[in-house]
């Protein structure tokens, strides 16, 4: 799965979980916290995104992510590693 596809899913999750951000132009370098998502919102956004992209990643992996791009990178890395055929 491409990073831009994952980013699109995250944006949809953000708009769903934090509806007051509807219409805000969300950029990949934005921080969920700076966008106004509280800790519960951030967890829900990640969980919702993981469900949509059908990935299972422990939430602890996202603890150091500083922005949406880093969240996308974590998800993309796990998805792409899981699709490697030997």
Residue pairs with C-beta under 8 A, 6 or more apart in sequence:
1 53
1 76
1 79
1 80
2 76
3 72
3 73
3 76
6 49
6 53
6 72
6 75
6 76
6 79
7 28
7 68
7 72
9 49
9 52
9 53
10 45
10 49
10 68
10 71
10 72
11 26
12 52
13 44
13 45
13 48
13 49
13 52
14 21
14 26
14 32
14 35
14 37
14 45
15 21
15 22
16 48
17 37
17 41
17 44
17 45
17 48
18 35
18 36
18 37
18 41
18 45
20 36
21 35
21 36
24 35
26 35
26 68
27 68
28 67
28 68
28 69
28 72
29 67
29 68
29 69
30 67
30 68
31 66
31 67
31 68
32 41
32 42
32 45
32 67
32 68
32 71
33 42
37 45
43 59
46 59
46 62
46 71
47 59
49 71
49 75
50 56
50 57
50 75
53 75
53 79
55 75
55 78
55 79
55 82
57 74
57 75
57 78
61 74
61 78
62 71
62 74
64 70
65 71
65 74
